[in-house]
Amino acid sequence: MALYSKNREEWCTTDLACAFLGVTVVTLYDTLGVASIDYILNQTKMQSVTLTSDKVKVILKLKQEGKLEHVKNLLVIDPISAEDQA
């Protein structure tokens, strides 16, 4: 499971749930840039990303460019506005 969010309650809940289930968590950071997010998700063959709505655009853009072939699930932890989807 990849986590792409600023630290918040849902981040901690997801991390603890993954630890309880024995699921490895990979964290993604804006400061590393989009190329690093692409690299990390492809190297780990990540299928699921838990993220906040403001991060959806980044992942969808990479997906549309054909760069994230393994990513199948986006678990968004807050409401998505029309702007976040565009």
N, CA, C and O atoms as a printed pandas DataFrame, in Angstrom:
     atom_number atom_name residue_name chain_id  residue_number  x_coord  y_coord  z_coord
0              1         N          MET        A               1    0.849   -1.171    0.000
1              2        CA          MET        A               1    0.000    0.000    0.000
2              3         C          MET        A               1    0.896    1.235    0.000
3              4         O          MET        A               1    1.840    1.337    0.784
4              5         N          ALA        A               2    0.587    2.153   -0.879
5              6        CA          ALA        A               2    1.293    3.429   -0.890
6              7         C          ALA        A               2    0.439    4.469   -0.175
7              8         O          ALA        A               2   -0.784    4.474   -0.315
8              9         N          LEU        A               3    1.074    5.339    0.583
9             10        CA          LEU        A               3    0.398    6.452    1.248
10            11         C          LEU        A               3    0.926    7.750    0.653
11            12         O          LEU        A               3    2.128    8.012    0.672
12            13         N          TYR        A               4    0.010    8.557    0.125
13            14        CA          TYR        A               4    0.381    9.822   -0.506
14            15         C          TYR        A               4   -0.499   10.908    0.098
15            16         O          TYR        A               4   -1.556   11.240   -0.440
16            17         N          SER        A               5   -0.051   11.452    1.219
17            18        CA          SER        A               5   -0.841   12.410    1.976
18            19         C          SER        A               5    0.050   13.100    2.989
19            20         O          SER        A               5    1.086   12.568    3.390
20            21         N          LYS        A               6   -0.362   14.288    3.398
21            22        CA          LYS        A               6    0.283   14.902    4.553
22            23         C          LYS        A               6   -0.141   14.103    5.784
23            24         O          LYS        A               6   -1.156   13.406    5.756
24            25         N          ASN        A               7    0.620   14.203    6.843
25            26        CA          ASN        A               7    0.266   13.488    8.060
26            27         C          ASN        A               7   -1.084   13.958    8.578
27            28         O          ASN        A               7   -1.330   15.157    8.710
28            29         N          ARG        A               8   -1.948   13.005    8.867
29            30        CA          ARG        A               8   -3.278   13.281    9.393
30            31         C          ARG        A               8   -3.824   11.997    9.990
31            32         O          ARG        A               8   -3.203   10.942    9.862
32            33         N          GLU        A               9   -4.963   12.072   10.634
33            34        CA          GLU        A               9   -5.529   10.921   11.336
34            35         C          GLU        A               9   -5.696    9.704   10.412
35            36         O          GLU        A               9   -5.362    8.585   10.800
36            37         N          GLU        A              10   -6.203    9.917    9.215
37            38        CA          GLU        A              10   -6.434    8.809    8.284
38            39         C          GLU        A              10   -5.124    8.161    7.840
39            40         O          GLU        A              10   -5.082    6.959    7.580
40            41         N          TRP        A              11   -4.073    8.941    7.755
41            42        CA          TRP        A              11   -2.751    8.407    7.411
42            43         C          TRP        A              11   -2.333    7.411    8.485
43            44         O          TRP        A              11   -1.907    6.297    8.182
44            45         N          CYS        A              12   -2.458    7.826    9.742
45            46        CA          CYS        A              12   -2.085    6.956   10.867
46            47         C          CYS        A              12   -2.953    5.711   10.927
47            48         O          CYS        A              12   -2.453    4.613   11.168
48            49         N          THR        A              13   -4.244    5.876   10.711
49            50        CA          THR        A              13   -5.166    4.740   10.738
50            51         C          THR        A              13   -4.814    3.731    9.652
51            52         O          THR        A              13   -4.788    2.526    9.902
52            53         N          THR        A              14   -4.545    4.221    8.458
53            54        CA          THR        A              14   -4.164    3.337    7.349
54            55         C          THR        A              14   -2.850    2.628    7.645
55            56         O          THR        A              14   -2.724    1.426    7.412
56            57         N          ASP        A              15   -1.885    3.358    8.153
57            58        CA          ASP        A              15   -0.587    2.776    8.478
58            59         C          ASP        A              15   -0.717    1.687    9.549
59            60         O          ASP        A              15   -0.125    0.616    9.423
60            61         N          LEU        A              16   -1.483    1.961   10.589
61            62        CA          LEU        A              16   -1.678    0.970   11.653
62            63         C          LEU        A              16   -2.438   -0.249   11.150
63            64         O          LEU        A              16   -2.098   -1.377   11.508
64            65         N          ALA        A              17   -3.457   -0.040   10.329
65            66        CA          ALA        A              17   -4.209   -1.166    9.771
66            67         C          ALA        A              17   -3.303   -2.045    8.915
67            68         O          ALA        A              17   -3.373   -3.271    8.990
68            69         N          CYS        A              18   -2.458   -1.423    8.104
69            70        CA          CYS        A              18   -1.528   -2.182    7.270
70            71         C          CYS        A              18   -0.536   -2.966    8.133
71            72         O          CYS        A              18   -0.238   -4.124    7.841
72            73         N          ALA        A              19   -0.031   -2.342    9.185
73            74        CA          ALA        A              19    0.899   -3.028   10.088
74            75         C          ALA        A              19    0.220   -4.235   10.735
75            76         O          ALA        A              19    0.817   -5.307   10.829
76            77         N          PHE        A              20   -1.016   -4.064   11.176
77            78        CA          PHE        A              20   -1.774   -5.139   11.801
78            79         C          PHE        A              20   -1.968   -6.313   10.838
79            80         O          PHE        A              20   -1.928   -7.472   11.250
80            81         N          LEU        A              21   -2.178   -6.004    9.543
81            82        CA          LEU        A              21   -2.417   -7.032    8.531
82            83         C          LEU        A              21   -1.140   -7.558    7.880
83            84         O          LEU        A              21   -1.185   -8.478    7.064
84            85         N          GLY        A              22   -0.007   -6.970    8.244
85            86        CA          GLY        A              22    1.261   -7.402    7.670
86            87         C          GLY        A              22    1.506   -6.863    6.272
87            88         O          GLY        A              22    2.265   -7.454    5.503
88            89         N          VAL        A              23    0.872   -5.749    5.937
89            90        CA          VAL        A              23    1.026   -5.122    4.618
90            91         C          VAL        A              23    2.118   -4.066    4.694
91            92         O          VAL        A              23    2.107   -3.214    5.583
92            93         N          THR        A              24    3.046   -4.124    3.774
93            94        CA          THR        A              24    4.122   -3.136    3.720
94            95         C          THR        A              24    3.583   -1.811    3.199
95            96         O          THR        A              24    2.818   -1.776    2.236
96            97         N          VAL        A              25    3.991   -0.721    3.846
97            98        CA          VAL        A              25    3.567    0.619    3.445
98            99         C          VAL        A              25    4.746    1.362    2.829
99           100         O          VAL        A              25    5.848    1.369    3.378
100          101         N          VAL        A              26    4.498    1.985    1.683
101          102        CA          VAL        A              26    5.474    2.828    1.014
102          103         C          VAL        A              26    4.909    4.241    1.027
103          104         O          VAL        A              26    3.768    4.459    0.620
104          105         N          THR        A              27    5.695    5.195    1.490
105          106        CA          THR        A              27    5.209    6.572    1.549
106          107         C          THR        A              27    5.738    7.381    0.366
107          108         O          THR        A              27    6.862    7.181   -0.095
108          109         N          LEU        A              28    4.904    8.293   -0.108
109          110        CA          LEU        A              28    5.246    9.161   -1.229
110          111         C          LEU        A              28    5.258   10.600   -0.735
111          112         O          LEU        A              28    4.410   10.994    0.066
112          113         N          TYR        A              29    6.217   11.382   -1.212
113          114        CA          TYR        A              29    6.381   12.765   -0.758
114          115         C          TYR        A              29    6.431   13.723   -1.935
115          116         O          TYR        A              29    7.123   13.461   -2.919
116          117         N          ASP        A              30    5.707   14.828   -1.846
117          118        CA          ASP        A              30    5.727   15.853   -2.887
118          119         C          ASP        A              30    7.126   16.414   -3.104
119          120         O          ASP        A              30    7.496   16.754   -4.228
120          121         N          THR        A              31    7.896   16.510   -2.038
121          122        CA          THR        A              31    9.215   17.129   -2.114
122          123         C          THR        A              31   10.179   16.361   -3.017
123          124         O          THR        A              31   11.177   16.921   -3.471
124          125         N          LEU        A              32    9.894   15.097   -3.279
125          126        CA          LEU        A              32   10.765   14.303   -4.140
126          127         C          LEU        A              32   10.454   14.486   -5.624
127          128         O          LEU        A              32   11.253   14.107   -6.480
128          129         N          GLY        A              33    9.295   15.066   -5.926
129          130        CA          GLY        A              33    8.916   15.315   -7.315
130          131         C          GLY        A              33    8.130   14.172   -7.929
131          132         O          GLY        A              33    8.124   13.050   -7.422
132          133         N          VAL        A              34    7.467   14.487   -9.035
133          134        CA          VAL        A              34    6.599   13.530   -9.713
134          135         C          VAL        A              34    7.393   12.354  -10.278
135          136         O          VAL        A              34    6.911   11.221  -10.265
136          137         N          ALA        A              35    8.599   12.611  -10.771
137          138        CA          ALA        A              35    9.421   11.528  -11.327
138          139         C          ALA        A              35    9.723   10.470  -10.270
139          140         O          ALA        A              35    9.758    9.278  -10.575
140          141         N          SER        A              36    9.938   10.900   -9.039
141          142        CA          SER        A              36   10.211    9.950   -7.959
142          143         C          SER        A              36    8.970    9.141   -7.594
143          144         O          SER        A              36    9.065    7.954   -7.281
144          145         N          ILE        A              37    7.811    9.784   -7.636
145          146        CA          ILE        A              37    6.563    9.072   -7.362
146          147         C          ILE        A              37    6.361    7.980   -8.414
147          148         O          ILE        A              37    6.022    6.843   -8.089
148          149         N          ASP        A              38    6.571    8.342   -9.662
149          150        CA          ASP        A              38    6.484    7.380  -10.766
150          151         C          ASP        A              38    7.471    6.230  -10.538
151          152         O          ASP        A              38    7.098    5.062  -10.647
152          153         N          TYR        A              39    8.701    6.550  -10.230
153          154        CA          TYR        A              39    9.742    5.542  -10.032
154          155         C          TYR        A              39    9.391    4.596   -8.879
155          156         O          TYR        A              39    9.471    3.376   -9.022
156          157         N          ILE        A              40    9.007    5.163   -7.751
157          158        CA          ILE        A              40    8.704    4.357   -6.564
158          159         C          ILE        A              40    7.527    3.423   -6.822
159          160         O          ILE        A              40    7.592    2.238   -6.496
160          161         N          LEU        A              41    6.453    3.948   -7.405
161          162        CA          LEU        A              41    5.280    3.113   -7.646
162          163         C          LEU        A              41    5.568    2.007   -8.651
163          164         O          LEU        A              41    5.029    0.907   -8.526
164          165         N          ASN        A              42    6.402    2.276   -9.639
165          166        CA          ASN        A              42    6.745    1.237  -10.610
166          167         C          ASN        A              42    7.730    0.220  -10.047
167          168         O          ASN        A              42    7.601   -0.974  -10.318
168          169         N          GLN        A              43    8.703    0.667   -9.277
169          170        CA          GLN        A              43    9.669   -0.262   -8.693
170          171         C          GLN        A              43    9.003   -1.232   -7.716
171          172         O          GLN        A              43    9.399   -2.394   -7.618
172          173         N          THR        A              44    8.001   -0.752   -7.004
173          174        CA          THR        A              44    7.312   -1.593   -6.018
174          175         C          THR        A              44    6.129   -2.351   -6.629
175          176         O          THR        A              44    5.507   -3.182   -5.967
176          177         N          LYS        A              45    5.825   -2.059   -7.893
177          178        CA          LYS        A              45    4.666   -2.651   -8.574
178          179         C          LYS        A              45    3.401   -2.474   -7.740
179          180         O          LYS        A              45    2.582   -3.381   -7.592
180          181         N          MET        A              46    3.284   -1.273   -7.209
181          182        CA          MET        A              46    2.191   -0.929   -6.300
182          183         C          MET        A              46    0.850   -0.965   -7.026
183          184         O          MET        A              46    0.706   -0.402   -8.111
184          185         N          GLN        A              47   -0.122   -1.628   -6.422
185          186        CA          GLN        A              47   -1.453   -1.711   -7.001
186          187         C          GLN        A              47   -2.436   -0.734   -6.364
187          188         O          GLN        A              47   -3.394   -0.308   -7.009
188          189         N          SER        A              48   -2.204   -0.376   -5.099
189          190        CA          SER        A              48   -3.150    0.482   -4.378
190          191         C          SER        A              48   -2.439    1.670   -3.756
191          192         O          SER        A              48   -1.351    1.545   -3.194
192          193         N          VAL        A              49   -3.086    2.835   -3.869
193          194        CA          VAL        A              49   -2.554    4.065   -3.289
194          195         C          VAL        A              49   -3.655    4.708   -2.452
195          196         O          VAL        A              49   -4.745    4.975   -2.959
196          197         N          THR        A              50   -3.377    4.958   -1.176
197          198        CA          THR        A              50   -4.271    5.732   -0.325
198          199         C          THR        A              50   -3.770    7.161   -0.375
199          200         O          THR        A              50   -2.598    7.422   -0.104
200          201         N          LEU        A              51   -4.662    8.098   -0.723
201          202        CA          LEU        A              51   -4.221    9.466   -0.937
202          203         C          LEU        A              51   -5.333   10.454   -0.619
203          204         O          LEU        A              51   -6.498   10.085   -0.472
204          205         N          THR        A              52   -4.945   11.707   -0.519
205          206        CA          THR        A              52   -5.912   12.779   -0.327
206          207         C          THR        A              52   -6.345   13.299   -1.703
207          208         O          THR        A              52   -5.659   13.092   -2.704
208          209         N          SER        A              53   -7.477   13.966   -1.729
209          210        CA          SER        A              53   -8.046   14.413   -3.007
210          211         C          SER        A              53   -7.119   15.352   -3.776
211          212         O          SER        A              53   -7.149   15.373   -5.006
212          213         N          ASP        A              54   -6.300   16.125   -3.071
213          214        CA          ASP        A              54   -5.397   17.049   -3.766
214          215         C          ASP        A              54   -4.255   16.330   -4.488
215          216         O          ASP        A              54   -3.543   16.945   -5.282
216          217         N          LYS        A              55   -4.077   15.042   -4.223
217          218        CA          LYS        A              55   -3.017   14.253   -4.876
218          219         C          LYS        A              55   -3.540   13.439   -6.057
219          220         O          LYS        A              55   -2.755   12.868   -6.814
220          221         N          VAL        A              56   -4.861   13.384   -6.217
221          222        CA          VAL        A              56   -5.467   12.566   -7.263
222          223         C          VAL        A              56   -4.982   12.981   -8.649
223          224         O          VAL        A              56   -4.686   12.124   -9.482
224          225         N          LYS        A              57   -4.899   14.287   -8.904
225          226        CA          LYS        A              57   -4.470   14.789  -10.220
226          227         C          LYS        A              57   -3.108   14.222  -10.626
227          228         O          LYS        A              57   -2.910   13.820  -11.772
228          229         N          VAL        A              58   -2.189   14.196   -9.688
229          230        CA          VAL        A              58   -0.829   13.721   -9.979
230          231         C          VAL        A              58   -0.865   12.269  -10.439
231          232         O          VAL        A              58   -0.263   11.916  -11.453
232          233         N          ILE        A              59   -1.570   11.435   -9.689
233          234        CA          ILE        A              59   -1.624   10.010  -10.015
234          235         C          ILE        A              59   -2.379    9.776  -11.319
235          236         O          ILE        A              59   -1.943    8.976  -12.147
236          237         N          LEU        A              60   -3.513   10.467  -11.514
237          238        CA          LEU        A              60   -4.275   10.294  -12.748
238          239         C          LEU        A              60   -3.483   10.748  -13.971
239          240         O          LEU        A              60   -3.565   10.124  -15.028
240          241         N          LYS        A              61   -2.723   11.824  -13.834
241          242        CA          LYS        A              61   -1.900   12.297  -14.962
242          243         C          LYS        A              61   -0.847   11.250  -15.330
243          244         O          LYS        A              61   -0.654   10.946  -16.508
244          245         N          LEU        A              62   -0.169   10.704  -14.327
245          246        CA          LEU        A              62    0.825    9.659  -14.589
246          247         C          LEU        A              62    0.159    8.430  -15.217
247          248         O          LEU        A              62    0.705    7.817  -16.134
248          249         N          LYS        A              63   -1.005    8.087  -14.718
249          250        CA          LYS        A              63   -1.739    6.932  -15.242
250          251         C          LYS        A              63   -2.127    7.163  -16.703
251          252         O          LYS        A              63   -1.998    6.258  -17.528
252          253         N          GLN        A              64   -2.601    8.368  -17.027
253          254        CA          GLN        A              64   -2.984    8.696  -18.403
254          255         C          GLN        A              64   -1.786    8.678  -19.340
255          256         O          GLN        A              64   -1.933    8.393  -20.529
256          257         N          GLU        A              65   -0.611    8.979  -18.819
257          258        CA          GLU        A              65    0.615    8.951  -19.618
258          259         C          GLU        A              65    1.146    7.527  -19.772
259          260         O          GLU        A              65    2.171    7.314  -20.419
260          261         N          GLY        A              66    0.453    6.553  -19.181
261          262        CA          GLY        A              66    0.859    5.152  -19.289
262          263         C          GLY        A              66    2.033    4.782  -18.410
263          264         O          GLY        A              66    2.706    3.784  -18.667
264          265         N          LYS        A              67    2.293    5.574  -17.370
265          266        CA          LYS        A              67    3.465    5.354  -16.528
266          267         C          LYS        A              67    3.209    4.497  -15.295
267          268         O          LYS        A              67    4.161    4.039  -14.662
268          269         N          LEU        A              68    1.962    4.271  -14.942
269          270        CA          LEU        A              68    1.653    3.509  -13.723
270          271         C          LEU        A              68    0.800    2.296  -14.062
271          272         O          LEU        A              68   -0.363    2.217  -13.667
272          273         N          GLU        A              69    1.379    1.357  -14.789
273          274        CA          GLU        A              69    0.591    0.214  -15.249
274          275         C          GLU        A              69    0.102   -0.683  -14.116
275          276         O          GLU        A              69   -0.897   -1.382  -14.281
276          277         N          HIS        A              70    0.779   -0.680  -12.977
277          278        CA          HIS        A              70    0.397   -1.565  -11.875
278          279         C          HIS        A              70   -0.685   -0.963  -10.978
279          280         O          HIS        A              70   -1.413   -1.707  -10.321
280          281         N          VAL        A              71   -0.807    0.347  -10.935
281          282        CA          VAL        A              71   -1.774    0.996  -10.039
282          283         C          VAL        A              71   -3.190    0.734  -10.539
283          284         O          VAL        A              71   -3.547    1.106  -11.657
284          285         N          LYS        A              72   -3.985    0.090   -9.697
285          286        CA          LYS        A              72   -5.367   -0.264  -10.042
286          287         C          LYS        A              72   -6.389    0.399   -9.119
287          288         O          LYS        A              72   -7.532    0.617   -9.519
288          289         N          ASN        A              73   -5.983    0.724   -7.873
289          290        CA          ASN        A              73   -6.913    1.232   -6.866
290          291         C          ASN        A              73   -6.422    2.535   -6.262
291          292         O          ASN        A              73   -5.272    2.645   -5.840
292          293         N          LEU        A              74   -7.316    3.524   -6.228
293          294        CA          LEU        A              74   -7.044    4.771   -5.516
294          295         C          LEU        A              74   -8.055    4.857   -4.376
295          296         O          LEU        A              74   -9.263    4.880   -4.613
296          297         N          LEU        A              75   -7.566    4.903   -3.157
297          298        CA          LEU        A              75   -8.411    5.012   -1.974
298          299         C          LEU        A              75   -8.296    6.443   -1.468
299          300         O          LEU        A              75   -7.339    6.786   -0.774
300          301         N          VAL        A              76   -9.263    7.268   -1.812
301          302        CA          VAL        A              76   -9.226    8.695   -1.491
302          303         C          VAL        A              76   -9.866    8.906   -0.123
303          304         O          VAL        A              76  -10.992    8.471    0.117
304          305         N          ILE        A              77   -9.140    9.579    0.775
305          306        CA          ILE        A              77   -9.585    9.680    2.169
306          307         C          ILE        A              77  -10.365   10.946    2.490
307          308         O          ILE        A              77  -10.671   11.207    3.653
308          309         N          ASP        A              78  -10.689   11.733    1.473
309          310        CA          ASP        A              78  -11.551   12.890    1.683
310          311         C          ASP        A              78  -12.345   13.130    0.396
311          312         O          ASP        A              78  -12.026   12.553   -0.644
312          313         N          PRO        A              79  -13.374   13.974    0.461
313          314        CA          PRO        A              79  -14.204   14.183   -0.739
314          315         C          PRO        A              79  -13.395   14.719   -1.912
315          316         O          PRO        A              79  -12.453   15.492   -1.738
316          317         N          ILE        A              80  -13.784   14.292   -3.109
317          318        CA          ILE        A              80  -13.123   14.743   -4.337
318          319         C          ILE        A              80  -13.991   15.801   -4.988
319          320         O          ILE        A              80  -15.171   15.575   -5.256
320          321         N          SER        A              81  -13.396   16.962   -5.240
321          322        CA          SER        A              81  -14.118   18.021   -5.955
322          323         C          SER        A              81  -13.898   17.841   -7.456
323          324         O          SER        A              81  -13.040   17.066   -7.878
324          325         N          ALA        A              82  -14.675   18.556   -8.247
325          326        CA          ALA        A              82  -14.517   18.508   -9.707
326          327         C          ALA        A              82  -13.120   18.972  -10.106
327          328         O          ALA        A              82  -12.551   18.454  -11.067
328          329         N          GLU        A              83  -12.557   19.944   -9.379
329          330        CA          GLU        A              83  -11.209   20.445   -9.672
330          331         C          GLU        A              83  -10.155   19.356   -9.455
331          332         O          GLU        A              83   -9.190   19.268  -10.214
332          333         N          ASP        A              84  -10.336   18.532   -8.427
333          334        CA          ASP        A              84   -9.367   17.477   -8.129
334          335         C          ASP        A              84   -9.354   16.406   -9.203
335          336         O          ASP        A              84   -8.329   15.759   -9.417
336          337         N          GLN        A              85  -10.460   16.210   -9.874
337          338        CA          GLN        A              85  -10.569   15.173  -10.896
338          339         C          GLN        A              85  -10.079   15.629  -12.265
339          340         O          GLN        A              85   -9.623   14.815  -13.068
340          341         N          ALA        A              86  -10.173   16.921  -12.530
341          342        CA          ALA        A              86   -9.839   17.445  -13.866
342          343         C          ALA        A              86   -8.366   17.378  -14.153
343          344         O          ALA        A              86   -7.929   17.779  -15.232
